């Protein structure tokens, strides 16, 4: 493989995502905070250096960029607020070009790397064909409503609703996560909030494709979803998935080059407001214990939403809220981000084991998060490490305390 030094890559990265790799002076603070750095050939700081020198092939044909969780811990540590994740996203887009797939295959050093990228290609085809990550018929997006005690009126395309709920692929298509939209619907109904959904017209938010370097496929989903939402004329959209929220709140306007024309909020913000307005009645405690909160990366570090979930938990009768050793912007990633599980599931388990151990250190009986993926990953970690910690989504925890 021939290595050519140039400034072309640095310029491209700045054009694509706004990150100026040339302000990096190799202090290594990004590397010191990275939860997966020990599994990388090129540490985050070294990735920056390779980008500065224009060594595109060295980056593109190495597994390091696929071991990035996209958690933005690097950004918190960086004196210049640089995001290695944004660099990684640009490189992943380049990698998914056919010539790089050929280069990696010819190296023959990392079969798992090539296998992972082929899996991402399959995921892209599945989403482009079925409009969701599961590959199931997209009309099944409301299957989670079948077990509701009472289905809300106007569940689909209600233009008079005050809130549109973007359910997301995981919560809508995987039965193990049905409890999240079911709980959120119950909370909203209990507070008298009239809400609706896009039903089968909701398509994947595009986050897995963006993180997988498949920007063009993601853009098609973005345009579709925005068109559907705008057609309703509803002033607010809410998501229970932080990745969906981050896409709608940050990426969609960036891709479109214009404001969406409606507000985008996360479920924890809505639920916190409902509690402060006195619209939710809480029951006498059925259980007692210690509860801690895990900040999802897309909701915390990337979006700055820290107070709302803590305001909710501090008001739950019978539970004492405690912080883990690393919280808020310094919270450790659960390990479930960045499509890492496609490439290195063992590494995911290592990271998630560290996080669930932090919950055990503060004697938590319940770990609450606000993300379907975090709940899934940390639940698995609790079982694998034989820890008696219940892992729940905020919607589920709040619903269980309603009168």
C-alpha positions as CSV (number, residue, x, y, z in Angstrom):
1,X,0.0,0.0,0.0
2,X,1.5,3.4,-1.1
3,X,1.2,6.2,1.5
4,X,1.0,9.7,0.1
5,X,1.3,12.8,2.3
6,X,-1.0,15.7,1.5
7,X,-3.5,18.2,3.0
8,X,-6.4,17.0,0.9
9,X,-7.9,14.8,3.6
10,X,-7.7,17.5,6.3
11,X,-9.5,19.9,3.9
12,X,-12.1,17.3,3.1
13,X,-12.8,16.6,6.8
14,X,-13.3,20.3,7.5
15,X,-15.6,20.7,4.5
16,X,-17.7,17.6,5.4
17,X,-18.0,18.1,9.2
18,X,-16.4,21.4,10.2
19,X,-13.6,19.8,12.2
20,X,-10.1,21.5,11.8
21,X,-7.7,18.6,12.4
22,X,-4.7,21.0,12.2
23,X,-5.5,22.6,15.6
24,X,-4.7,19.2,17.3
25,X,-1.3,19.4,18.9
26,X,-1.2,15.8,20.1
27,X,-1.8,16.3,23.8
28,X,-3.4,12.8,23.9
29,X,-6.2,13.8,26.2
30,X,-8.7,12.4,23.7
31,X,-6.9,9.0,23.9
32,X,-6.7,9.0,27.7
33,X,-10.5,9.2,28.0
34,X,-11.5,6.9,25.1
35,X,-13.3,3.7,26.4
36,X,-12.0,1.6,23.6
37,X,-8.5,2.9,23.1
38,X,-6.8,-0.3,24.2
39,X,-8.4,-2.1,21.3
40,X,-7.2,0.4,18.7
41,X,-4.1,0.2,16.6
42,X,-4.3,4.0,16.1
43,X,-5.4,5.9,19.1
44,X,-7.7,8.9,18.6
45,X,-4.8,11.3,18.7
46,X,-3.0,9.2,16.1
47,X,-6.0,9.3,13.9
48,X,-5.9,13.0,14.1
49,X,-2.2,12.9,13.1
50,X,-2.8,10.6,10.2
51,X,-5.6,13.0,9.0
52,X,-3.2,16.0,9.3
53,X,-0.7,14.2,7.1
54,X,-3.4,13.1,4.6
55,X,-2.7,9.4,5.2
56,X,-6.2,8.4,4.1
57,X,-5.3,4.8,3.2
58,X,-3.7,4.1,6.5
59,X,-6.9,5.2,8.3
60,X,-9.3,3.6,5.8
61,X,-7.8,0.2,5.9
62,X,-7.5,-0.2,9.6
63,X,-10.0,-1.4,12.2
64,X,-9.4,1.5,14.5
65,X,-12.1,3.7,13.0
66,X,-14.6,0.9,13.5
67,X,-13.8,0.5,17.2
68,X,-15.0,4.1,17.8
69,X,-18.2,4.2,19.9
70,X,-19.1,7.6,18.7
71,X,-19.5,8.6,22.3
72,X,-17.7,12.0,22.1
73,X,-15.7,11.5,25.3
74,X,-12.8,12.7,23.2
75,X,-14.5,16.0,22.7
76,X,-15.1,16.6,26.4
77,X,-11.3,16.0,27.0
78,X,-10.0,18.0,24.0
79,X,-8.8,21.6,24.8
80,X,-10.1,22.6,21.3
81,X,-13.4,20.7,21.6
82,X,-12.4,18.5,18.6
83,X,-14.6,15.5,17.8
84,X,-12.7,12.4,16.6
85,X,-16.1,10.9,16.0
86,X,-16.7,13.4,13.2
87,X,-13.4,12.5,11.6
88,X,-14.4,8.8,12.0
89,X,-17.8,9.4,10.3
90,X,-16.1,11.0,7.3
91,X,-13.6,8.1,7.1
92,X,-16.3,5.5,7.4
93,X,-18.1,7.1,4.4
94,X,-14.9,6.8,2.4
95,X,-14.3,3.2,3.5
96,X,-17.7,2.1,2.2
97,X,-16.5,2.9,-1.3
98,X,-15.8,-0.2,-3.2
99,X,-12.1,0.4,-3.7
100,X,-11.4,0.4,0.0
101,X,-13.4,-2.7,0.5
102,X,-11.1,-4.3,-2.0
103,X,-7.9,-3.0,-0.3
104,X,-9.0,-4.3,3.1
105,X,-9.8,-7.7,1.6
106,X,-6.4,-7.9,0.0
107,X,-4.6,-7.2,3.3
108,X,-6.0,-10.4,4.7
109,X,-5.1,-9.3,8.2
110,X,-8.5,-8.8,9.8
111,X,-11.3,-11.0,8.6
112,X,-13.6,-9.7,11.3
113,X,-13.2,-6.2,9.9
114,X,-14.2,-7.2,6.4
115,X,-17.1,-9.3,7.8
116,X,-18.3,-6.3,9.8
117,X,-18.3,-4.0,6.8
118,X,-20.2,-6.6,4.8
119,X,-22.7,-6.8,7.6
120,X,-23.1,-3.0,7.4
121,X,-23.7,-3.3,3.7
122,X,-26.5,-5.8,4.5
123,X,-27.9,-3.5,7.1
124,X,-28.0,-0.7,4.5
125,X,-29.8,-2.9,2.0
126,X,-32.3,-4.0,4.7
127,X,-33.1,-0.4,5.8
128,X,-33.4,0.8,2.2
129,X,-35.8,-2.1,1.4
130,X,-37.8,-2.3,4.6
131,X,-37.2,1.2,6.1
132,X,-36.3,-0.3,9.5
133,X,-33.3,-2.2,11.0
134,X,-35.2,-5.4,11.7
135,X,-36.1,-6.2,8.1
136,X,-39.7,-6.8,9.1
137,X,-42.7,-5.3,7.2
138,X,-42.7,-1.6,8.1
139,X,-46.4,-1.6,8.6
140,X,-45.8,-3.5,11.8
141,X,-44.4,-0.4,13.5
142,X,-47.5,-0.2,15.8
143,X,-47.4,-3.8,17.0
144,X,-46.3,-2.4,20.4
145,X,-49.8,-0.9,20.8
146,X,-51.5,-4.3,20.8
147,X,-51.0,-4.8,24.5
148,X,-52.0,-1.4,25.6
149,X,-54.9,-1.4,28.1
150,X,-56.5,1.3,26.1
151,X,-55.3,2.6,22.7
152,X,-55.2,6.4,22.6
153,X,-57.4,8.1,20.0
154,X,-55.7,9.5,17.0
155,X,-52.8,7.2,17.2
156,X,-51.8,7.7,13.6
157,X,-51.7,11.0,11.6
158,X,-53.8,13.0,14.0
159,X,-53.3,16.6,12.8
160,X,-54.9,17.9,15.9
161,X,-52.4,16.3,18.3
162,X,-50.1,18.5,20.3
163,X,-47.2,16.1,20.1
164,X,-45.9,13.7,17.4
165,X,-44.1,10.6,18.8
166,X,-41.3,9.2,16.7
167,X,-41.0,5.7,18.1
168,X,-37.8,4.5,16.5
169,X,-36.9,1.1,15.0
170,X,-35.7,-0.6,18.2
171,X,-38.8,0.3,20.3
172,X,-41.2,-0.3,17.4
173,X,-39.8,-3.5,15.9
174,X,-38.3,-5.5,18.7
175,X,-40.7,-7.0,21.3
176,X,-38.0,-6.8,24.1
177,X,-38.3,-3.0,23.8
178,X,-42.1,-2.7,23.4
179,X,-42.3,-1.7,27.1
180,X,-40.7,1.7,26.3
181,X,-43.3,3.1,23.9
182,X,-46.0,1.4,25.9
183,X,-44.9,3.1,29.1
184,X,-44.4,6.4,27.4
185,X,-47.9,6.2,25.8
186,X,-49.3,5.5,29.3
187,X,-47.5,8.4,30.8
188,X,-48.8,10.8,28.1
189,X,-52.3,9.5,28.4
190,X,-52.2,9.8,32.2
191,X,-51.3,13.5,31.8
192,X,-54.0,14.1,29.2
193,X,-51.5,14.7,26.4
194,X,-53.0,14.2,22.9
195,X,-50.3,12.6,20.8
196,X,-50.0,10.8,17.5
197,X,-47.4,8.8,15.4
198,X,-46.5,8.4,11.8
199,X,-47.5,4.7,12.0
200,X,-46.2,2.7,9.1
201,X,-45.0,5.9,7.4
202,X,-42.3,6.3,10.0
203,X,-39.0,5.2,8.6
204,X,-35.6,4.6,10.3
205,X,-34.1,7.9,11.5
206,X,-30.9,7.1,9.5
207,X,-28.6,7.0,12.5
208,X,-27.2,3.4,11.9
209,X,-26.5,4.4,8.3
210,X,-24.8,7.6,9.2
211,X,-22.5,5.8,11.7
212,X,-22.0,3.1,9.1
213,X,-20.7,5.5,6.5
214,X,-23.8,5.2,4.3
215,X,-24.8,8.9,4.0
216,X,-26.7,8.8,0.8
217,X,-29.1,6.1,2.0
218,X,-29.6,8.1,5.2
219,X,-30.4,11.2,3.3
220,X,-33.3,9.5,1.6
221,X,-34.8,8.6,5.0
222,X,-34.2,12.1,6.3
223,X,-36.1,13.7,3.5
224,X,-39.0,11.3,3.8
225,X,-39.4,11.6,7.6
226,X,-39.3,15.4,7.5
227,X,-41.9,15.5,4.7
228,X,-44.2,13.2,6.7
229,X,-43.8,15.2,9.9
230,X,-44.3,18.6,8.1
231,X,-47.5,17.3,6.5
232,X,-49.1,16.9,10.0
233,X,-48.5,20.5,10.9
234,X,-47.8,19.5,14.6
235,X,-45.5,21.9,16.5
236,X,-43.5,19.3,18.5
237,X,-41.9,16.0,17.8
238,X,-40.7,13.8,20.7
239,X,-38.4,10.7,20.6
240,X,-37.7,8.1,23.3
241,X,-34.5,7.1,21.5
242,X,-31.6,9.5,22.0
243,X,-30.1,8.5,18.6
244,X,-33.4,9.4,16.9
245,X,-33.5,12.6,18.9
246,X,-30.0,13.5,18.0
247,X,-30.6,12.9,14.3
248,X,-33.8,15.0,14.3
249,X,-32.4,17.8,16.5
250,X,-28.9,18.1,15.0
251,X,-28.4,16.1,11.8
252,X,-31.6,16.7,10.0
253,X,-31.4,20.5,9.9
254,X,-27.7,20.1,9.0
255,X,-28.4,17.8,6.0
256,X,-31.4,19.9,4.9
257,X,-29.6,23.2,5.3
258,X,-32.7,24.7,6.9
259,X,-34.8,24.7,10.1
260,X,-37.3,21.9,10.4
261,X,-40.2,24.2,11.3
262,X,-41.1,22.4,14.5
263,X,-39.5,21.7,17.9
264,X,-37.7,18.4,18.6
265,X,-37.6,17.2,22.2
266,X,-36.7,14.0,24.1
267,X,-39.1,12.1,26.2
268,X,-37.3,13.0,29.5
269,X,-37.9,16.7,28.8
270,X,-41.6,16.1,28.2
271,X,-42.0,13.9,31.3
272,X,-40.0,16.3,33.5
273,X,-42.3,19.2,32.4
274,X,-45.4,17.1,33.1
275,X,-44.2,16.4,36.6
276,X,-43.3,20.1,37.3
277,X,-46.7,21.1,36.0
278,X,-48.4,18.7,38.4
279,X,-50.0,16.7,35.6
280,X,-48.8,13.3,36.8
281,X,-50.0,11.7,40.1
282,X,-47.5,9.4,41.7
283,X,-48.5,6.5,43.9
284,X,-47.3,5.6,47.3
285,X,-44.1,3.6,47.0
286,X,-44.5,0.0,46.2
287,X,-40.8,-0.6,46.3
288,X,-37.8,1.2,47.9
289,X,-34.2,1.3,46.9
290,X,-31.3,3.2,45.4
291,X,-31.6,4.4,41.9
292,X,-28.8,5.8,39.7
293,X,-28.9,7.2,36.2
294,X,-26.8,6.4,33.1
295,X,-26.4,9.3,30.7
296,X,-26.8,8.1,27.1
297,X,-24.1,9.6,24.9
298,X,-26.4,11.1,22.3
299,X,-28.6,12.7,24.9
300,X,-25.9,13.8,27.3
301,X,-22.5,14.7,25.8
302,X,-23.9,15.3,22.3
303,X,-27.0,17.2,23.3
304,X,-26.5,18.6,26.8
305,X,-29.6,17.1,28.4
306,X,-28.6,16.3,32.0
307,X,-31.0,17.9,34.4
308,X,-34.4,16.7,33.2
309,X,-33.8,13.0,34.0
310,X,-32.4,13.8,37.4
311,X,-35.3,16.1,38.2
312,X,-37.6,13.1,37.5
313,X,-35.6,10.6,39.6
314,X,-35.3,13.0,42.6
315,X,-39.1,13.1,42.9
316,X,-39.8,9.3,42.8
317,X,-41.2,8.2,46.2
318,X,-39.3,5.5,48.0
319,X,-36.1,5.8,46.0
320,X,-32.8,7.5,46.9
321,X,-31.1,8.9,43.8
322,X,-27.3,8.6,43.7
323,X,-24.7,9.5,41.0
324,X,-22.2,7.0,39.7
325,X,-18.4,7.8,39.8
326,X,-18.6,9.1,36.2
327,X,-21.7,11.0,35.3
328,X,-23.1,13.8,33.1
329,X,-20.4,14.8,30.5
330,X,-17.9,12.4,32.0
331,X,-20.3,9.4,32.0
332,X,-18.8,6.2,30.6
333,X,-20.5,5.0,27.4
334,X,-22.5,1.8,27.8
335,X,-20.6,0.2,24.9
336,X,-23.6,-0.1,22.6
337,X,-22.8,2.8,20.2
338,X,-21.1,3.3,16.9
339,X,-22.1,0.0,15.4
340,X,-19.3,-1.5,17.5
341,X,-21.2,-4.7,18.2
342,X,-21.1,-5.5,14.4
343,X,-17.3,-5.6,14.6
344,X,-16.3,-6.5,18.1
345,X,-19.0,-7.8,20.5
346,X,-16.4,-8.8,23.1
347,X,-15.2,-5.2,23.3
348,X,-18.8,-4.1,23.8
349,X,-19.1,-6.5,26.8
350,X,-15.8,-5.1,28.3
351,X,-17.1,-1.5,28.2
352,X,-20.6,-2.4,29.5
353,X,-19.1,-4.4,32.3
354,X,-17.2,-1.4,33.5
355,X,-20.3,0.7,33.5
356,X,-22.5,-1.7,35.3
357,X,-19.8,-2.2,37.9
358,X,-20.0,1.6,38.6
359,X,-23.7,1.2,39.4
360,X,-22.8,-1.7,41.7
361,X,-20.2,0.5,43.5
362,X,-22.9,2.9,44.6
363,X,-25.2,0.1,45.8
364,X,-27.8,0.8,43.1
365,X,-30.8,-1.5,43.0
366,X,-32.1,0.2,39.9
367,X,-30.1,1.7,37.0
368,X,-32.3,4.0,34.9
369,X,-31.3,5.3,31.4
370,X,-33.2,7.0,28.7
371,X,-32.2,4.9,25.7
372,X,-33.4,1.5,24.3
373,X,-29.8,0.6,23.3
374,X,-28.3,1.5,26.7
375,X,-31.0,-0.5,28.5
376,X,-30.4,-3.5,26.3
377,X,-26.6,-3.4,26.6
378,X,-26.5,-2.7,30.4
379,X,-29.2,-5.3,31.1
380,X,-27.1,-7.9,29.3
381,X,-24.0,-6.7,31.4
382,X,-25.9,-7.0,34.6
383,X,-26.9,-10.6,33.8
384,X,-23.4,-11.5,32.6
385,X,-21.8,-10.2,35.7
386,X,-24.5,-11.7,38.0
387,X,-25.4,-8.3,39.5
388,X,-28.9,-7.9,41.1
389,X,-29.5,-4.5,39.4
390,X,-32.7,-3.8,37.5
391,X,-32.0,-1.8,34.3
392,X,-34.9,0.2,33.1
393,X,-35.8,3.0,30.7
394,X,-37.0,6.2,32.3
395,X,-40.4,5.8,30.7
396,X,-40.8,2.4,32.4
397,X,-39.6,3.6,35.7
398,X,-41.9,6.5,35.8
399,X,-44.9,4.5,34.6
400,X,-44.4,2.0,37.4
401,X,-44.7,4.8,39.9
402,X,-48.0,6.3,38.6
403,X,-51.1,6.2,40.8
